[in-house]
Amino acid sequence: MRKTAVRAVAGAVIVAANVALIEILAAASFLVQTGELIWFRPSSEPAPPSELPTAAIGTRGLTLSPYFGYTTRVDETDWAGLADRASGIGSYVEPSESTDCSTMPAPEACLTFQRIHAVNWYHWPELWGRNEYGLRSSFHYPIRDIDERAFVIGVFGGSVATAYAYWAIDPHSAVLKGLEEALDRPVVVLNFAIGGEKQPQQVQKLVYFASLGQRFDLILNIDGFNEAYVSWLNIERAGIDYSQPSAALVNTTIGVYLDGLIDQQIRPIQARRDRLTTIAHSTRWAAIHYVTNLLAGQATDSLRQIEAEWTQQRPDDLFPLSRISAQGDFADNLASLAEMWAGASIQMAAIARQMDAIYLHVLQPNQYFSNKNFTEEELLDFNVLGEGDAPLATIVPMAYRAFLAHSGYIQSNSVNFINATGIFDEVEGSIYHDWCCHFNEPGFEILDLVIQYAILRLVDPDGYADRRSEIERLFSDHAHADLDTFASGLESHPRDLDL
């Protein structure tokens, strides 16, 4: 028994000695590397921040929509405070607050938005929030409880349409005030547009919300550029049919797929690495420091391996839509693309008639299909002819000519159509402010004059003489052109709104 006890003590001494030796050697190594004796360092050193693999970042805030391709990613905090009722909304109220971004809740974000859209806002869109469909709006959709006298405008299209909806609801713009005074009724502007959207997404979205009971008095579709540019990207870059939603944007929605992988694969490893790293950076025992550091390094290697596996996957492996392959190049598809664009507009007009609403289709102006004399600011500061990532100087004229070739056909099918491509041709100042398509506040003012004029003519071809004359004068001052030139597609389909 005594020998056994002696052997046990001896073994314990040997183990302790080895542990002590390992600790001393580890401490010496730590001292050489850091110049610090670990036993006497502060006991709580913060661990370096933990990051997700880069493959999980940059999903551009989008998510898949089962109804119309993609939309903005939201959670309940985005729309929990939105209004359920819309009675009385739309009435113009003279603003009393400053338009200065410094007075806004998030000044930097406000300035960024203003820089992107070149428009000053009173109702800064960040204050709208996103509703449950990921659409920028102050309201849940559908809004059924609206003042029965209200004139409800639904705006559909891409980023230009989205920016118009933002601008239209701003009390500093003339949209609400001008229309409300002319119609003598409240005006409600609802945004259904999202950047990068193109036909047939607009008609799909209209069908969806109409089926839910959303009321409209005017359905405004502003499109054209995305049908050209995004369709070209789909065909030439992604190899998929032009009718599909933007492949470039939908591919970013693999973030939804990646989120599942993050929860299943990444977060447990990340949590283990963070715990080990925290121990390694706080312990005063050198041996524990090196063991936990080693294990944390192994966890990091596992994360990098997962990231490498993700980044090696082709977009085809993750593309969540039907893979309808493109047949031929963009030029080969141009005729059928224009037919699809025209057919989608005709369907939107038919839906509008069933809802007893006006449908107005505006082919948006674009710098690559324009006779405008661009200013030095537009060319040098904003690079408005820079083309970006596609040969837009070729694509846009090809597509717009094909669209205009179908304009007579869509008008013969009871579509109110405005060819707005020339509204900036005689404007002397700067309008466009980026390489693709967007314009500034004067640009929206000019576009809005055309839209307001069209609305008043469609509501009552013989009425609102004073307001129409005022709009004609303002348009002539801005654009040095005859407004009736752009309203020739509105003659045959007026609707009595029973005001």
N, C-alpha and C positions, 0 to 999 in steps of 0.2 A: 504494500500500500504506500509505504514511504517513498519507494523508488518511482512509483507511478506519479506521486505528487511532485517529486523532484523533476521528472521528465516533463510534466505539464507546465511547471514553472519555467523550466529551461526553454520549452517551446514558446511560451508566451513572451519570454525575454527576447528570444530570437525574432519573433514576429514584430514585437514592439521596436526592436532595433532596426529591422528592415523598414518598417513603416517610418521610423524616425529618419533613417538614411534617405529613403525616398523623399520625405518631406524636406529634408535639408537640401538635397540635390535639386528638387523642384524649386525651392525658395531661392537657391543660388542662381538657377536659370532665370527665374523671374527678376531677380536683382540685376542680372546682366542685361536682360532685355528692356527693363523699364527704369533701372536706376532706383528702384524702390524695394524696400524689404516688406514683403507682403504681410508679415505678421503684425506690422505696426501701421498699415495703411488704414484710411477711414473705412468703416464697416459697411457703408451704403453708397457705393458708386453706381450711378444710373447706367443701365444697359443701353447700348446703341439702339436706335429705333428699328423696329422690324418692318420689312416691306414685303408686299406680295410680288410674285413674279410679274415681269412686265407684260406678259401675255394676257394677264387679267385686267390690265389697265387700258384705257383708251377706247371704251365701247361707245363713246360719244353720246352717252346719255339716252340711247335708244333701246327700245324693246320690240319684240315681235307683236303685231296685232293680228288676231285671227280674222279680222274683218277687212283691213285695208293695208296690209303689208307691214308697216312699222309705225311706231309713234314714240313719243317721249316717255322715258322711264319715270314712273311715279311711285310714291308710297303714300300711305294715308296722311302723313304730315303735310303733303303737298296740297291736298284738297279738303282736309277736315273742316276748314273754316269757310268754304265756299257757300254761296247762298243757295238755298233750296227754292226760294221764291223769287220771281222776277217782276212782280207787279210794280209798275211805275218806273222801271229802269229805262234809261235812255234819255230822260229829260235833260236838256242842256242847262248847266249851272255855271255861271261865270266863275272861273277859278279864282281863289283868293290866296292859294299857297304858291310858293316859289317854284320855278322850274329848274332851279339850280340843283345839280346832283348832290351837292354838299348837304342838302337838307333831307336827302333820302336815307332810308335805313342802311343801305349798303352802297356808299358813294362810289367805290371803285367799280363794282359791278354795273352800276348805273352808267358811269362814264364809258365802260367797255361797250355796253349796249348802244349808247348814243354814237360811239365811234363806228361801230359795225353798220348801223342803220342810217347814220347821218341825219337823224331826226331828234329834235328835243321833245321830251315827253312831260306831260303833267301826270297822267296815269301811267307811271313807269310800269312796264309789263311784268316785272318781277313781283309786283304787288298783286297781280292777277292770280298768281299761282297756276298750277296745272290741275285740270279736273281728272276724274277717274279714267278718262280715255287718253290721258297724256296730251291733251290739247290746251293751249294757253287760253284760259277763260276764267272769268270770275264766278262761273256758274256750273252746276251739275247739268249734264245733258241727259235726256231732253228737258227743256224748260216748257212746261205746259201751262203754268199759271202766270201768264203774261197779260198785262192790261190789254183788253180786247181792241182798244184803239191804237195800240202800238204798231208801228211799221217795222217788221222783223227782217233784218238782212243777214243772211248766212254767207260768209265769205269762204270760198274754196280755191285751192291751188297750192302753189309752192311757197318759197320764201318771200317773193315779191308780194303775193297775196297776203301772207302772214303779216308782213310789215305794213301793208295797207290797212289791215284790220286793226293793228296796234294804233296806227295813226288816225284812223277814222273815229275811234272811240275817244280820242284825246279832245277835251273841250277847247284846246287852242286851235284845233283844225276846224274847218268850216263844215264838215260833213254833217254832224248832228245838228248843229245850229241852223245851217242852211236848209236842210231837208225838213227839220221840224217846223221852221217858220213857214216854209212853202206849203207843206202838207197839213199844217196845223194839227199835228199829232206826234206823240213820242216816237223816237227812232231807237231801235235796239240793234246793235251790231254784234253778231256772234261769230267767233273765229272757228273754222273747221279746217284751216290750212296748216300745212307743216312744211318746213324746208325740204327740198328734194323730191316733193311729191309731183306726180304726173298722171295723166290719164293712163289706164282707167281707174286710178285710185279715187279721183274726185267723184265719179259716178257711183263707185262702190260705197263710198262714204255717205253720199246723199241717199242712196237706197237704204242703207243701214239706219240712219237717223230718221228718215221719213217713216220707216217701218216702226220705229219706236214712238212715233207721234210728235216729233218736233215740228212745230209750226214755222212756216216761212211766208213772208210776203214778197221777198226778193231773194233769188238765189244768184249770187254773183260768182262767176268762175273766171279767174284771171290766170291765163296759162300761155304756153307756147315755147318758152325757152327750155324748160325742163324736158318737154316732150322731144326736143331736139338733142340737147346735151346729154341728158341721162340715158336716153335711148341709144345714143352713140356709144356711151360708156358700156352699157349692157352688151351691145353687139360686139364692139371691137375689143373691149378689155376683158369682159367676163364670159363672152361667148354664149350669152343667153338671149332669149327673145326680148324684143323691145317692149312688149306688153307687160313684162314683169316689173315689179317695183325696183327701185334703184339697187343694183347689186352691191355697189360701193357702200351704201348705207346699211342694207340688210345684213351684209357680212359683218358689220360692227355689232349686230345684235347677237352674235355668238357669245356676247357677254352673258346672256341668259344661260346659255349652255355652260359657259365657263363658271358661272356662279355656282352651279350644281357641283362641278368638279372642285371648286374652291372649298365648299362646305364639306365634301366627302374626303378629299385628298389633301388639300392645302392647309386648312385651318388646324387640324389635329397636329400635323407636323410643325406648323408655325408656332402653335401654343407650346409644344414640347421644347422647341428651340428657344423660345422666349424665356421659359422657366429655367432652362439650363444656362442660358446666357446671363440671366439675372444672378443666379448662384455664382457663376464664374466671376462676375464683376463685383460681387459683394463679399465673398468669403475671405477669411484671413488665413486659410489653409492652402498652401501651394499645391498639394497633391489633388485636393478637391477641385481647385481652380483648373488644373490641367485636364482632369478627367471630364469635368463638365464642359470645358472648352472643346475637347475632342468630340464629345457626343453632340454638342451644338453644331460643330462643323459638319458632322455627318448628316444632321438634319438639314443644314443648308445645302449640302450636296444633293440630298434627295429632292429639295425644292427646285434646284437648278435642273435636275434631270427631268422632272415633270414639266418644267417650262420648256426645255428643249423638245420634249415630245409634243407639246402643244404647238409650238412654232413650226414644227415639221409637217403638221397636217395641212393639206391643201384646202383652199376654200371650199372645194367641192365636197370635202368630207363633212363640213359643218353647215353648208348653205341650207337654210331651213325651208326654202320654197321649192316648188316643182321645177325641175331642171329642164325647161323647154329650150332646147338648143337653138341658137341663131342659125338661120339658113342664108348664107351669103354675108356680104359686108353691109355697111350702113346704106350705101347707095342702092343696093339690091332691095332693101327693105323700105325704102322711102315712100313708095306709093302706098303700100299696105299700112305703114305707120300713119300717113295722112288720113287714110280711110278710117282707121281706128280712132284717131283724134276727132274726126268729124262725127263718126257714129256715136262716140261717147257723149259728145255735146248734144246731139239730137236726142239721146236717151234722157239726159238731164232736163232738157226742155219738156219732154213728154211727162216726166215725173212732176215737174213744176206745174204743168197744166192740170194734172190729176189732183194736185194740192191747191189749185186755184191760186197759184203764185206766179210771179214774173220770173223768167230766166234771162239773164244777161251774160253773154260770153264776150270777154275782152281778150283779144290777142295782144299780149303785153309788148311794149316797145323794148328794143334791145339795141345796144350800140353796134353790133355786127350786122344789123339790117337797118341802116339809118343813113340819112343825108345830112346829119348834124355836123356843123363845124365845131369840132371838139376844142375846148379851151386848153391852155397850157397846163392848168391845174389838173384837168382830167387826164391828159396824156402823160404828164411827168410825175405828178404826185400820186395819182390813183391808177396809173397804168391801165386805162380802160380798154385798150386794144391789145393787152398782153397775152390773151388767149388762155393762160393758165395751163391746165393739163390736157387740153384737147385742141384740135385745129378749129376753133370756133368761127374764125373768119370764113371758113368753108362750110362748116356744118350748119350754122344758123341760117345763112341765105338759102341753102338747099332746102332745109326743112320749112322755112317760112314761105318760100315760094310754093312748095307743095301744099301747105296749109291753105294759103290764099287761093290756090286753084280749086279748093273744095269749099270756099266760103259761100259761093252761090248755091251750092248744093245744100249746105246746112241752113241757109236762109230760106230756101224753098221748102224746107221741112220745119218751118215756123220757129226758127232760132233767131233771137235778137242778138246780132253779132256786131261788134265794133272792132275794126282793124285800127288799133291804136299805135301801130308801128311808126307812124310819122308824126306823132304829136310833139316831139321834141326837135323836129328838123329845123325849125326857124328860131329855136331858143338860143340866145346868145351866151348865157351864163353856163356855169357848170351844172350838170344834172347827174351823170353817172359817177360812181365813186368806188368801183372795184373792177376787176378784170373780167367778170362774167355778166352781170345783169342788174345789179341793184342801183337804186338812185336815191337822191337826197330829198329833203323836205320840199323844195320847189318842184321837184319832179312829181312827188305825190300830190301836191296842190294842183298841178296841171292835169294829171290823170284823174283826180277826183272831180274836177270841173266837167270832164267828159262824162264820167259815170253819173254825176248828179243830173246833168242835162238829159242823159238817156233815161234815167229813172222818171223824171218829171214828164218827159214825152210819152213814156210807156204807160204811166198812170193816167194821163189825160193829154192826148195829142194837141188839144186846143186850149189847154189851161195853163196856169202859172206863168202868164206872159211876162210879168214884171221880173220874177226870179230868173226865168230863162234869158231874158234880155241882159240881166246883170251878169249871169254866167258867161254869156257870149262876149260881153265886154271884157270881163276878167280874163277869159281865155285868149282873146285877141291881144290883150296887153302882154300876157306871158309868152304866148306861142306865135304871135303875129300870123295867125291863120284863121280860116273860117271853120267854126265848130261844126256846122252842118256837113262838112266834108267827111267827118268821122262818124256821123250819126246816120248815114244813109241806109244802114242795115236795120233800122228800127221802124220802118214805115208801116209794115203790114200786120203787126201783132200787138196792138195796144190792148190793155185789159182794164175793165171798169172795176175799181177797187171798192165801190160802194161807200165812198167816204161820207 
